[in-house]
Amino acid sequence: MFLGEDAARLYLYKPAGIPVFPPHRDPAGDCLLARLLTARPERAAGWPQGFEGGLAHRLDTATSGLMVAARTPDDLPSVRDAFRSGQLRKFYVFRSLAQPWPEARIVDVPIAHHPRRADRMVTPRPTGRTSHRGRWYPAWTRIRHLHGHWWEAEIRTGVMHQVRVHALHAGAPLIGDLLYMPRDAVFADVPGYCLHARRVEGPGWTSPEAPLPSDVAELT
């Protein structure tokens, strides 16, 4: 679980398939917070609601990889401010069957909630009005091909499903992402998609690199 630490942050590994915080339907269920507090019970007290254990952000349940936590309650405001202010460069890897691009692509279209489905996000349609719920959230993603079916996404913002939605918008949907994959697309017979938070770079610091899950092929 523990990948390292520095003066203000702990770096944790979240496996795919568990949420960061307890699910509403099962408050005693397995999650990253429960595992953290089992290993470090002294971190159970002193944190504001929504940031228990010092966990400073979220990853989707299906996403594996790096999580950042504040070392102490006094460190939490500065750690959170780095996420809110766009100071961080967050790097993910994913798999797509898209044809490789010769150059990286910047996707900066905004993202909003689907008008009827709480589990889905939308980007503006090229023509005409796009139905959505709430406001449009600014989002910035840089997508580049690594090799084979592996791609990298760098994000400076943190909107729900941002990498998945922007990858789809750019023409590189994640293999096995049934929520966003075009219905007529051909994709590998895999149990779900692979999206992995690899590392974070901040002003004057870089996190350790989170290894890929053991059941996922390496990037070599």
C-alpha positions as CSV (number, residue, x, y, z in Angstrom):
1,M,0.0,0.0,0.0
2,F,2.8,2.5,0.9
3,L,4.9,3.7,-2.0
4,G,6.8,6.4,-0.1
5,E,6.5,9.7,1.7
6,D,8.0,13.2,1.9
7,A,7.8,16.2,4.2
8,A,4.1,16.8,3.5
9,R,2.6,13.8,1.6
10,L,2.1,10.0,1.8
11,Y,2.1,8.1,-1.4
12,L,-0.3,5.1,-1.5
13,Y,-1.2,2.4,-3.9
14,K,-4.9,1.7,-4.6
15,P,-5.8,-1.6,-6.3
16,A,-8.4,-1.6,-9.0
17,G,-11.8,-2.8,-7.8
18,I,-12.0,-1.1,-4.5
19,P,-13.2,2.5,-3.8
20,V,-11.2,5.1,-2.0
21,F,-13.9,5.6,0.7
22,P,-16.5,3.3,2.0
23,P,-19.4,2.8,-0.4
24,H,-22.8,4.3,0.8
25,R,-24.4,0.9,0.5
26,D,-21.8,-0.8,2.6
27,P,-20.1,1.5,5.1
28,A,-18.1,-1.4,6.5
29,G,-16.9,-2.6,3.0
30,D,-13.4,-2.8,1.8
31,C,-11.8,0.4,0.6
32,L,-8.5,2.2,0.6
33,L,-9.3,4.2,3.7
34,A,-10.1,1.0,5.7
35,R,-6.8,-0.5,4.6
36,L,-4.9,2.7,5.5
37,L,-6.4,2.9,9.0
38,T,-5.7,-0.8,9.6
39,A,-2.1,-0.2,8.8
40,R,-1.9,3.2,10.5
41,P,-4.7,3.5,13.1
42,E,-3.2,6.7,14.4
43,R,-4.5,8.4,11.3
44,A,-8.1,7.9,12.3
45,A,-8.6,11.2,14.0
46,G,-8.1,14.9,13.3
47,W,-9.2,15.1,9.7
48,P,-12.1,17.1,8.2
49,Q,-15.1,15.3,6.8
50,G,-14.4,14.1,3.3
51,F,-10.7,13.8,3.8
52,E,-10.5,11.1,6.4
53,G,-7.1,9.5,6.8
54,G,-5.6,12.5,5.0
55,L,-6.7,11.2,1.6
56,A,-6.6,14.3,-0.6
57,H,-8.4,13.3,-3.7
58,R,-10.3,10.4,-5.4
59,L,-9.8,7.7,-8.0
60,D,-12.6,5.8,-9.6
61,T,-13.2,2.3,-8.2
62,A,-12.0,0.6,-11.4
63,T,-8.8,2.8,-11.5
64,S,-5.6,1.5,-10.0
65,G,-2.5,3.3,-8.9
66,L,-1.2,6.3,-7.0
67,M,-3.1,8.1,-4.3
68,V,-1.8,11.1,-2.4
69,A,-2.5,11.7,1.3
70,A,-1.4,14.6,3.5
71,R,1.0,13.5,6.2
72,T,-0.7,15.6,8.9
73,P,-3.9,17.7,9.2
74,D,-1.7,20.8,9.0
75,D,-0.4,19.6,5.7
76,L,-3.8,19.0,4.2
77,P,-4.7,22.6,3.1
78,S,-1.5,22.9,1.0
79,V,-1.9,19.5,-0.5
80,R,-5.5,20.1,-1.4
81,D,-4.7,23.6,-2.8
82,A,-2.2,22.0,-5.2
83,F,-5.0,19.8,-6.6
84,R,-7.5,22.6,-6.8
85,S,-5.2,25.2,-8.4
86,G,-4.0,23.0,-11.3
87,Q,-0.4,23.0,-10.0
88,L,-0.1,19.2,-10.5
89,R,0.8,17.2,-13.5
90,K,-1.0,13.8,-13.1
91,F,0.1,11.0,-15.4
92,Y,-2.1,7.9,-16.3
93,V,-1.7,5.0,-18.6
94,F,-4.4,3.2,-20.4
95,R,-5.0,0.8,-23.3
96,S,-6.8,1.7,-26.6
97,L,-7.1,0.1,-30.0
98,A,-6.8,3.5,-31.7
99,Q,-4.4,4.0,-34.5
100,P,-1.3,5.8,-33.1
101,W,-0.9,9.5,-33.6
102,P,2.5,11.0,-34.6
103,E,2.2,13.8,-32.1
104,A,0.6,14.2,-28.7
105,R,-2.9,15.7,-28.7
106,I,-4.3,18.3,-26.3
107,V,-8.0,17.9,-25.4
108,D,-9.4,20.9,-23.6
109,V,-13.1,20.6,-24.1
110,P,-15.2,21.1,-21.0
111,I,-17.0,18.2,-19.3
112,A,-20.4,18.1,-17.6
113,H,-22.7,15.5,-16.0
114,H,-25.1,13.5,-18.2
115,P,-28.6,14.9,-17.9
116,R,-30.1,11.6,-16.7
117,R,-27.3,9.2,-15.8
118,A,-25.3,9.9,-12.6
119,D,-22.6,7.4,-13.7
120,R,-21.8,9.2,-17.0
121,M,-20.2,12.4,-18.2
122,V,-20.5,14.3,-21.5
123,T,-18.5,16.6,-23.7
124,P,-20.0,19.2,-26.1
125,R,-21.2,18.0,-29.4
126,P,-19.4,19.5,-32.4
127,T,-22.7,20.9,-33.7
128,G,-25.8,21.8,-31.8
129,R,-26.6,22.0,-28.1
130,T,-25.5,19.2,-25.8
131,S,-27.9,18.1,-23.0
132,H,-26.2,18.1,-19.7
133,R,-26.8,18.6,-15.9
134,G,-25.2,21.4,-14.0
135,R,-22.3,23.5,-15.2
136,W,-19.5,22.7,-17.6
137,Y,-16.2,21.9,-15.8
138,P,-13.0,23.1,-17.5
139,A,-10.7,20.1,-18.3
140,W,-7.3,19.7,-19.9
141,T,-5.7,16.4,-21.0
142,R,-2.6,15.7,-23.1
143,I,-2.8,12.3,-24.7
144,R,0.1,10.5,-26.5
145,H,0.8,7.1,-27.8
146,L,3.5,5.0,-26.0
147,H,3.6,1.7,-27.9
148,G,1.4,-1.1,-28.9
149,H,-2.0,-0.6,-27.3
150,W,-0.6,1.6,-24.5
151,W,-1.3,5.3,-24.2
152,E,-0.4,8.0,-21.7
153,A,-2.7,10.8,-20.5
154,E,-1.4,13.8,-18.6
155,I,-4.1,15.9,-16.8
156,R,-3.9,19.2,-15.0
157,T,-7.5,19.2,-13.8
158,G,-9.5,16.6,-12.0
159,V,-13.0,16.2,-13.4
160,M,-15.0,12.9,-12.9
161,H,-14.0,10.4,-15.7
162,Q,-11.8,13.0,-17.3
163,V,-9.3,10.6,-18.9
164,R,-12.0,8.2,-20.2
165,V,-14.1,11.0,-21.6
166,H,-11.3,13.0,-23.2
167,A,-9.7,9.8,-24.6
168,L,-13.1,9.0,-26.3
169,H,-13.4,12.6,-27.6
170,A,-9.9,12.4,-29.1
171,G,-10.7,9.1,-30.8
172,A,-8.8,6.7,-28.4
173,P,-11.5,5.1,-26.2
174,L,-10.3,2.7,-23.5
175,I,-10.4,-1.0,-24.4
176,G,-13.2,-2.6,-22.5
177,D,-14.8,0.7,-21.2
178,L,-18.4,-0.3,-21.9
179,L,-19.8,2.9,-20.5
180,Y,-18.1,5.1,-23.1
181,M,-17.0,2.7,-25.9
182,P,-18.8,3.3,-29.2
183,R,-21.3,0.5,-29.6
184,D,-20.0,-0.5,-33.0
185,A,-16.3,-0.5,-31.9
186,V,-14.3,-3.7,-31.9
187,F,-12.3,-4.2,-28.7
188,A,-10.4,-7.0,-27.0
189,D,-12.3,-9.5,-24.9
190,V,-11.1,-8.1,-21.5
191,P,-12.9,-7.9,-18.2
192,G,-13.3,-4.2,-17.9
193,Y,-10.9,-1.4,-18.8
194,C,-7.4,-0.6,-17.6
195,L,-6.7,2.9,-16.3
196,H,-3.7,3.3,-14.0
197,A,-2.6,6.4,-12.1
198,R,1.2,6.3,-12.6
199,R,2.7,9.3,-11.0
200,V,2.2,13.0,-10.0
201,E,4.6,15.9,-10.4
202,G,4.1,19.0,-8.3
203,P,6.1,22.2,-7.7
204,G,9.5,21.0,-6.5
205,W,8.5,17.3,-6.0
206,T,7.7,14.1,-7.9
207,S,5.8,11.1,-6.5
208,P,7.1,7.6,-6.7
209,E,5.9,5.7,-9.7
210,A,3.0,3.3,-9.0
211,P,3.6,-0.2,-10.5
212,L,1.0,-1.6,-12.8
213,P,-1.3,-4.3,-11.3
214,S,0.2,-7.8,-11.4
215,D,-2.4,-9.0,-13.8
216,V,-1.6,-6.3,-16.4
217,A,1.1,-6.6,-18.9
218,E,4.1,-4.3,-18.4
219,L,4.7,-1.3,-20.6
220,T,7.8,-2.8,-22.2
